[in-house]
Amino acid sequence: MIAESLARPSMNEPVEWTDGGSPRSPRFDDLYRSRYGGLAQARAVYLAGCGLPGRWQGRRDFTVLETGFGLGLNFLCTWAAWEGDAQRCEQLNFVSVEAYPVAAADLLRSVQSLAAMDGDQAPLLARVQVLAAELAAAWSEWSPGLHEIRFADGRVQLILAVGQVLPMLARLSSCQADAVYLDGFTPALNPDMWSTDTLTAMARLCQPGATVASYSVALAVRETLQSLGFTVKKRPGLPPKRHRLEATFERLRVTAAAA
């Protein structure tokens, strides 16, 4: 594991658990995942929204950029999908920005609690729980900076960018994203994660043809993505949400104000 840290002490972010078993952030007063099924959300909104696993098939490498690692469920489901795909890319890179990492115990509790919501996806759930144990074993009390963890004999690389989103995206200037998961807490409660500056910084890291997926179809988010050079579509969402977002990057268009 390679770590590049800044000089600030580490601290695990507290997680509260609702009576129904859903993880909640007291900082943002919001749930970490859909109470209707975390696996279903990861697969339907993020993997399918970015055209995965199909888009990585036959590739030498494939890079996913995520804003908001949270409890790691998108990473775990992406890893599981890659592992189960005979035509997978040789190398999967998953780069995720997270300002407030949680404890390893909460990562494990999160996947254990999925049985009540995603019991109809038992094979996937069982595999995700195994992968979560591997992730938790490699977990730490992360200090701010870039941290690299490798799994699957080095063929799955997780780069955890711990810190506020804009400085971390700036430090990821060599990233060339093929897919982007926008998964911060809701824009109304965590506006910095969805600001024009943040989305512009994200777009600078995208390769032409990169796909973007999100549960949020907020008008400001859609309009900003369109202004930056993305083709944006609203798709049927995962209940209780009516819609989800899919976008495809064409070329960067940046106004003078955002440059």
C-alpha positions in Angstrom: 0.0 0.0 0.0 1.4 3.4 -1.0 0.3 6.4 1.0 0.9 10.1 0.4 -0.5 12.1 3.3 -0.8 15.7 4.5 0.0 16.9 8.0 -3.3 16.6 9.8 -4.4 13.9 12.2 -6.8 11.2 11.1 -10.2 10.7 12.6 -13.1 8.3 11.8 -16.3 9.9 10.8 -19.2 8.8 13.1 -22.1 6.9 11.6 -25.6 6.7 13.1 -27.9 3.7 12.4 -31.6 4.1 12.1 -34.1 1.7 13.6 -34.5 0.2 10.1 -30.8 -0.4 9.8 -29.9 2.4 7.4 -26.6 4.3 7.9 -27.0 8.0 8.4 -24.5 10.9 8.5 -25.0 13.2 11.5 -22.8 15.8 9.8 -25.1 16.1 6.7 -28.3 14.8 8.3 -28.7 12.4 5.3 -28.6 8.7 4.6 -25.5 7.1 3.1 -27.6 4.9 0.7 -31.2 4.3 -0.4 -33.3 2.6 2.4 -34.8 0.6 -0.4 -31.7 -1.3 -1.3 -28.0 -0.4 -1.4 -27.0 -3.1 -3.9 -29.9 -2.2 -6.2 -28.9 1.4 -6.1 -25.2 0.7 -6.9 -26.1 -1.6 -9.8 -29.0 0.3 -11.3 -27.8 3.9 -10.8 -24.0 3.7 -11.1 -22.9 0.6 -12.9 -25.8 0.5 -15.4 -25.7 4.3 -15.6 -22.1 4.2 -16.8 -22.6 1.3 -19.1 -20.8 -1.3 -16.9 -19.6 -3.9 -17.2 -19.9 -3.7 -21.0 -17.7 -0.6 -21.4 -14.6 -2.1 -19.8 -14.8 -5.4 -21.7 -11.7 -6.0 -23.8 -9.9 -3.0 -22.4 -6.4 -3.0 -20.9 -7.4 -0.7 -18.1 -10.5 1.2 -17.0 -10.7 4.0 -14.5 -13.7 5.0 -12.4 -13.7 8.4 -10.6 -16.1 8.8 -7.7 -17.1 11.8 -5.6 -18.2 10.5 -2.2 -16.7 7.1 -1.2 -19.0 6.9 1.9 -19.4 3.3 3.0 -17.7 1.9 -0.1 -20.7 0.2 -1.6 -20.2 1.5 -5.1 -16.6 0.4 -5.0 -17.5 -3.1 -3.7 -20.2 -3.6 -6.3 -17.9 -2.4 -9.1 -15.2 -4.8 -7.9 -17.7 -7.7 -7.7 -19.0 -6.9 -11.2 -15.4 -6.8 -12.5 -14.5 -10.0 -10.8 -17.5 -11.8 -12.2 -17.0 -10.7 -15.8 -15.0 -13.1 -18.0 -14.4 -10.3 -20.5 -13.2 -7.7 -17.9 -10.4 -5.3 -18.4 -7.0 -6.3 -17.2 -6.7 -3.5 -14.7 -9.5 -1.7 -12.8 -8.7 1.6 -11.2 -11.2 3.1 -8.8 -10.4 6.7 -7.6 -12.6 8.1 -4.9 -12.7 11.4 -3.1 -13.9 11.3 0.6 -13.5 14.1 3.1 -14.8 12.2 6.1 -13.8 8.5 6.0 -15.7 6.1 8.4 -14.3 3.3 10.5 -13.7 -0.2 9.2 -16.3 -1.5 11.6 -19.0 0.7 9.9 -17.9 -0.6 6.4 -18.6 -4.1 7.6 -21.8 -3.2 9.4 -23.1 -1.5 6.3 -22.8 -4.6 4.1 -24.1 -6.9 6.9 -27.2 -4.7 7.2 -27.9 -5.1 3.5 -29.5 -8.6 4.0 -32.7 -7.0 5.2 -33.0 -4.9 2.0 -31.2 -6.8 -0.7 -32.0 -10.4 0.3 -33.3 -11.1 -3.2 -29.7 -10.6 -4.5 -28.2 -13.3 -2.2 -25.2 -14.4 -4.5 -24.1 -10.8 -5.0 -24.6 -9.9 -1.4 -22.5 -12.9 -0.3 -19.7 -11.9 -2.6 -19.8 -8.2 -1.6 -19.5 -9.2 2.1 -16.4 -11.2 1.3 -14.9 -8.3 -0.6 -15.9 -5.9 2.2 -13.9 -8.0 4.7 -10.8 -7.6 2.4 -11.4 -3.9 2.2 -11.8 -3.6 6.0 -8.6 -5.6 6.6 -6.7 -3.0 4.5 -8.6 0.0 6.0 -6.9 2.5 8.3 -7.6 5.8 10.1 -6.8 7.7 7.0 -5.0 11.0 7.2 -5.6 13.6 4.5 -3.9 12.8 1.2 -3.8 10.1 -1.4 -3.8 6.5 -0.4 -3.4 3.5 -2.7 -4.7 0.0 -1.8 -4.4 -2.9 -4.2 -6.5 -6.0 -4.4 -6.8 -9.1 -6.6 -3.0 -9.5 -7.1 -2.8 -5.8 -7.9 -5.4 -5.8 -10.7 -7.9 -3.8 -8.7 -6.5 -0.5 -7.4 -8.3 1.8 -5.0 -7.0 5.3 -4.7 -8.7 7.0 -1.8 -8.3 10.8 -1.9 -9.0 11.9 1.6 -9.8 15.6 1.9 -12.1 18.3 0.6 -13.3 17.7 -2.9 -11.7 20.6 -4.8 -8.1 20.3 -3.5 -8.3 16.5 -3.9 -9.5 16.7 -7.5 -6.6 19.1 -8.2 -4.1 16.6 -6.9 -5.6 13.9 -9.2 -4.6 15.8 -12.3 -3.1 12.6 -13.9 -6.4 10.8 -13.6 -8.1 9.9 -16.9 -11.6 8.8 -16.0 -13.6 6.5 -18.2 -16.6 6.7 -15.8 -17.7 9.0 -13.0 -20.0 8.2 -10.1 -21.4 11.5 -8.6 -22.5 10.2 -5.2 -22.1 13.0 -2.6 -24.8 13.7 -0.1 -27.8 15.6 -1.6 -26.9 19.0 -3.2 -29.2 20.8 -0.8 -27.2 19.5 2.2 -23.7 19.2 0.7 -23.5 21.9 -2.0 -19.7 22.0 -2.3 -19.8 18.4 -3.8 -22.0 19.6 -6.6 -20.7 23.1 -7.2 -19.8 24.5 -10.7 -16.1 24.5 -9.6 -16.3 20.8 -8.5 -18.0 19.6 -11.6 -15.6 21.6 -13.7 -12.6 20.0 -11.9 -14.3 16.6 -12.4 -14.8 17.3 -16.2 -11.1 18.1 -16.6 -10.3 14.6 -15.5 -12.6 12.9 -18.0 -11.6 11.3 -21.2 -13.8 11.9 -24.3 -16.6 9.4 -24.2 -16.5 9.1 -20.4 -19.9 8.4 -18.8 -21.3 10.0 -15.7 -24.0 8.6 -13.4 -25.8 9.9 -10.4 -29.0 9.6 -8.3 -29.4 13.4 -8.4 -31.1 15.1 -11.3 -31.1 18.5 -9.7 -31.6 21.1 -12.4 -28.4 23.0 -11.5 -26.3 19.9 -11.8 -27.8 19.0 -15.2 -27.3 22.5 -16.6 -23.7 22.7 -15.3 -22.8 19.4 -16.9 -24.4 20.4 -20.2 -22.4 23.7 -20.1 -19.2 21.7 -19.6 -19.6 19.5 -22.6 -21.7 16.6 -21.4 -24.8 15.2 -23.1 -27.2 14.7 -20.2 -30.3 12.5 -19.9 -32.8 11.8 -17.2 -33.6 8.1 -16.9 -36.2 6.2 -14.8 -35.0 6.1 -11.3 -34.9 3.5 -8.6 -37.9 3.9 -6.2 -38.6 6.1 -4.4 -36.8 8.4 -6.9 -38.5 9.0 -10.2 -35.3 9.8 -12.1 -31.6 9.2 -12.2 -28.9 10.9 -14.3 -26.8 9.6 -17.1 -24.3 11.8 -19.0 -21.7 11.3 -21.7 -18.6 13.6 -22.1 -17.9 15.0 -25.5 -15.3 17.7 -25.1 -14.6 20.2 -22.4 -16.3 23.6 -22.7 -15.2 25.9 -19.9 -16.4 29.5 -19.6 -14.0 32.3 -18.7 -15.5 32.5 -15.2 -14.8 28.8 -14.6 -11.4 28.6 -16.3 
